[in-house]
Amino acid sequence: MVKAVVLGAAGGIGQPLSLLLKINPLVDELALYDIVATPGVAADLSHIATPAKVTGYLPKDEDGLKKTVENADVIVIPAGVPRKPGINAGIVRDLATAIAEHAPKAFVLVISNPVNSTVPIVAEVFKKKGVFDPKRLFGVTTLDVVRASTFVAEILNDLSLAPSTVVPVVGGHSGVTILPLLSQAQPPLPSTVDQKSIEALTNRIQFGGDEVVKAKDGAGSATLSMAQAGAHFASLVLKALKGEKGIVTPSYVNLAADKEAGEKVKKELGAELEYFSVNVELGPNGVEKLLPLGTVNDYEKELLKAAIPELEGNIEKGVKFIADAPKL
């Protein structure tokens, strides 16, 4: 029996994400939590003819959050307010505290922005509670990977190539910290794609979220594409949990999840970063293996140089948020 949980299930990402998990054949039980509307979302989803049993809880329900997360295998956290990092930090801290107390062995998939800081927040809460396992904590950067595949296919004027186009996206999950390694794209980009086009494509992948906000006239952000990306990553984690081998995908992780490989990544970066998005091989215990960055070209090296100080600051903010917090 596999139990999946969505924390922030009534929001713009949470509802479509919950729908996609309800129709995922790997999910037997789906528990939803949010500050409003969760019983309604759960009732709606429960009418869909798939095996997953759905429950929904609110803060006012007795032990609502505990009931949501206990015995969970995978917990996805899209909770928060779009582009409100200060508010989201507190929300993520409180949810992480509940997970540490009631579901410390669950795989935790963080979508709540800013991921570069919220993943360290979860980790620091878990450390304070004595339950931190770096192999089980993931920042979901899959939307950057999805965008990279789609935008490359658009450049090639053939969207049918999007599902099979693979672009490793490393670094972090905002702006200049997002590093699409287009030199490693498979299949390789044709020589007709010049450096100017590569730079424009890189910028579009890095700031794709702004494109959606502008198109929605500031009334929303990337919710549907994020939900699909989050559900896809959750599905990969569940497949690995079930024993499927050879699943490799980028994720923003604590590099201690694979100490030896993590040290190699730090050497490649020339920086002592605690968190970085790299290609991760998934297994039944979460992170099976971290893969090296591999060969990067001169342009990508410059992108790395710009990303590292930004990432260092983001990570420090997350760590400090918990260090300065009252006793959890």
C-alpha positions in Angstrom: 0.0 0.0 0.0 1.5 3.3 -1.1 0.3 6.5 0.6 0.9 9.8 -1.1 0.3 13.2 0.6 -0.2 16.7 -0.8 0.3 19.6 1.7 -1.3 22.7 0.1 -3.8 20.6 -1.8 -6.4 23.3 -2.4 -4.2 25.8 -4.2 -3.4 26.5 -7.8 -0.7 23.8 -7.9 -2.2 21.6 -5.2 -5.5 20.8 -7.0 -4.1 19.7 -10.4 -1.3 17.9 -8.6 -3.7 16.0 -6.4 -5.7 15.1 -9.5 -2.7 13.7 -11.2 -1.7 11.6 -8.2 -5.3 10.3 -7.9 -5.1 8.9 -11.4 -1.6 7.5 -10.8 -1.9 3.7 -10.6 1.1 3.5 -8.2 -0.9 5.4 -5.5 -3.3 3.4 -3.2 -4.1 6.2 -0.7 -4.0 10.0 -1.2 -4.2 12.3 1.8 -4.7 16.1 1.3 -4.2 19.0 3.6 -4.7 22.7 3.3 -6.0 25.7 5.3 -9.3 25.8 3.3 -11.4 23.6 1.0 -9.6 20.3 1.3 -12.6 18.2 2.2 -14.3 19.5 -1.0 -11.3 18.8 -3.1 -11.0 15.3 -1.6 -14.8 14.6 -2.2 -14.5 15.7 -5.8 -11.5 13.6 -6.5 -13.0 10.6 -4.7 -15.6 10.2 -7.5 -12.8 9.4 -10.0 -12.8 5.7 -10.9 -9.3 4.8 -9.8 -8.2 2.7 -6.8 -6.7 5.4 -4.7 -8.7 6.2 -1.6 -8.8 10.0 -0.9 -9.1 11.9 2.4 -8.9 15.6 3.1 -8.1 17.5 6.3 -8.1 21.0 7.6 -6.3 22.7 10.5 -9.5 22.7 12.6 -9.8 18.9 12.3 -8.6 17.1 15.4 -5.0 15.9 14.6 -5.7 16.8 11.0 -2.1 17.3 9.9 -1.0 14.3 11.9 -3.6 12.1 10.2 -2.7 13.5 6.8 1.0 12.7 7.0 1.3 9.6 9.2 2.4 6.4 7.4 3.0 8.4 4.3 5.5 7.1 1.7 5.7 10.3 -0.4 4.8 13.8 0.8 4.7 16.6 -1.8 4.6 20.2 -0.5 3.3 22.9 -2.9 1.9 24.9 0.1 2.4 28.6 0.2 1.7 31.9 -1.6 3.2 32.5 -5.1 6.3 34.7 -4.9 6.0 35.4 -1.1 9.3 33.9 0.2 8.9 35.1 3.8 5.4 33.7 4.3 6.4 30.4 2.6 9.4 30.0 4.9 7.1 29.9 7.9 4.6 27.6 6.3 7.3 25.1 5.2 8.9 25.2 8.7 5.6 24.3 10.3 4.8 21.5 7.9 8.3 20.1 8.2 7.9 20.0 12.0 4.8 17.9 11.6 6.5 15.5 9.1 9.5 15.1 11.4 7.2 14.2 14.3 4.7 11.9 12.4 6.3 10.7 9.2 10.1 11.0 9.5 10.8 8.2 7.0 8.7 9.6 4.2 10.2 10.9 1.0 9.7 14.7 1.1 9.3 16.6 -2.2 9.5 20.4 -1.9 7.8 22.5 -4.5 7.1 25.6 -2.2 9.3 28.5 -3.4 12.0 29.6 -3.0 13.1 26.0 -3.3 16.8 27.0 -2.9 15.9 28.1 0.6 12.9 26.0 1.6 14.8 22.7 1.1 17.4 23.8 3.6 14.6 24.9 5.9 13.1 21.4 5.9 16.6 19.9 6.4 17.3 22.1 9.4 14.0 21.3 11.0 14.7 17.6 10.6 18.2 18.0 12.0 16.7 19.7 15.1 14.3 16.8 15.5 17.1 14.2 15.0 15.5 12.6 11.9 17.4 14.1 8.9 18.2 11.7 6.1 19.6 13.6 3.1 18.6 10.6 0.8 14.9 11.3 1.4 14.7 15.1 0.8 14.2 16.5 -2.7 13.7 20.0 -4.1 11.5 19.5 -7.2 13.3 21.2 -10.1 11.5 19.2 -12.7 9.7 22.1 -14.2 13.0 23.6 -15.4 13.8 20.2 -17.0 10.3 20.1 -18.7 10.7 23.6 -20.0 14.2 22.9 -21.4 12.8 19.8 -23.3 9.8 21.8 -24.6 11.7 24.9 -25.6 14.4 22.9 -27.4 11.7 21.1 -29.3 10.2 24.4 -30.2 13.5 25.7 -31.6 13.7 22.5 -33.7 10.1 23.2 -34.9 9.0 19.7 -33.8 7.1 19.5 -30.5 6.8 15.7 -31.0 10.5 15.6 -29.9 9.8 17.2 -26.5 9.1 14.0 -24.5 12.3 12.4 -25.8 14.6 15.5 -25.5 16.8 15.3 -22.4 18.6 18.4 -21.1 20.3 18.1 -17.7 19.4 21.2 -15.7 21.6 21.7 -12.7 22.2 24.4 -10.0 19.1 25.7 -8.3 15.5 26.5 -9.0 15.3 30.3 -9.6 16.7 32.7 -12.1 20.4 32.6 -12.7 20.8 29.6 -10.4 19.0 27.5 -13.1 21.7 26.0 -15.4 20.5 24.1 -18.4 23.5 22.2 -19.8 22.5 22.5 -23.4 25.9 21.2 -24.5 24.8 17.8 -23.1 21.4 17.8 -24.7 20.3 14.5 -26.1 19.8 14.3 -29.0 22.5 17.0 -29.4 21.4 20.5 -30.7 22.1 20.9 -34.4 25.0 23.1 -35.4 22.5 25.6 -36.9 21.6 26.6 -33.4 24.2 29.4 -32.8 25.5 30.8 -29.6 23.1 33.7 -29.6 20.2 31.3 -29.8 21.7 29.2 -27.0 21.9 32.3 -24.8 18.3 33.3 -25.6 17.2 29.7 -24.9 19.1 29.6 -21.6 17.5 32.8 -20.5 14.0 31.6 -21.4 14.5 28.4 -19.4 15.8 30.4 -16.4 13.0 32.9 -16.5 10.1 30.8 -17.9 8.1 31.5 -14.8 8.0 35.2 -15.6 6.6 34.4 -19.1 3.6 32.7 -17.5 3.0 35.5 -14.9 3.0 38.0 -17.7 0.7 35.9 -19.9 -1.7 35.7 -16.9 -1.6 39.5 -16.5 -0.1 39.1 -13.0 -3.1 37.1 -11.8 -1.3 33.9 -11.4 1.9 32.0 -11.9 3.0 28.6 -13.4 0.5 26.3 -11.6 -0.6 23.7 -14.2 2.9 23.0 -15.6 4.3 22.9 -12.1 1.7 20.4 -11.0 2.5 18.1 -14.0 6.2 18.4 -13.3 5.7 17.7 -9.6 3.4 14.7 -10.3 6.0 13.4 -12.8 8.8 13.6 -10.2 6.6 12.0 -7.5 5.9 9.2 -10.0 9.6 8.6 -10.6 10.2 8.4 -6.8 7.3 5.9 -6.4 8.6 3.8 -9.3 12.1 3.7 -7.6 10.4 2.8 -4.3 8.7 -0.1 -6.1 12.1 -1.4 -7.2 12.4 0.0 -10.8 16.1 0.5 -11.7 18.0 3.1 -13.7 15.8 6.1 -13.0 17.9 9.3 -13.3 16.5 12.8 -13.1 17.7 16.2 -11.8 16.8 17.3 -8.3 18.0 19.9 -5.8 19.4 17.8 -3.0 21.8 17.9 0.0 25.1 16.7 -1.4 25.7 14.6 1.7 23.0 12.2 0.2 26.0 10.5 -1.6 29.0 11.7 0.3 31.7 10.6 -2.1 29.9 11.8 -5.2 28.8 15.0 -3.4 32.5 15.8 -2.7 33.3 15.3 -6.4 30.5 17.7 -7.4 31.9 20.3 -5.0 35.3 19.9 -6.7 33.7 20.4 -10.1 32.0 23.5 -8.8 35.0 24.8 -7.0 32.7 25.7 -4.1 31.6 24.2 -0.8 27.9 24.2 -1.5 25.7 22.1 0.8 22.9 21.9 -1.8 22.9 21.7 -5.6 20.7 20.3 -8.3 22.4 17.4 -10.1 21.3 14.3 -11.9 20.2 11.8 -9.2 19.8 8.1 -9.6 16.7 7.1 -7.5 16.3 3.9 -5.5 14.1 2.3 -2.9 15.7 4.5 -0.2 15.6 7.7 -2.2 18.9 9.0 -3.5 20.9 6.0 -4.7 23.6 8.0 -6.4 24.6 11.5 -7.4 26.0 11.9 -10.8 28.8 14.3 -11.8 28.2 17.5 -13.8 30.3 16.1 -16.6 31.8 18.2 -19.4 30.6 21.8 -19.5 31.6 24.3 -22.1 33.0 27.8 -21.5 29.6 29.5 -21.6 28.2 27.1 -19.0 31.2 27.7 -16.8 30.4 31.4 -16.8 26.8 30.6 -15.9 28.1 28.5 -13.0 30.2 31.3 -11.7 27.1 33.6 -11.7 25.0 31.0 -9.9 27.2 30.0 -7.1 27.2 33.2 -5.0 23.4 33.5 -5.5 22.9 29.9 -4.3 25.2 30.4 -1.3 23.0 33.3 -0.2 19.8 31.4 -0.8 21.0 28.4 1.2 22.3 30.6 4.1 18.9 32.3 4.3 17.1 29.0 4.8 19.6 27.7 7.4 19.5 31.0 9.3 15.7 31.0 9.3 15.7 27.9 11.4 18.8 28.8 13.4 17.1 32.0 14.5 13.7 30.4 15.2 12.5 29.7 18.7 12.8 26.1 19.9 10.7 23.8 17.6 
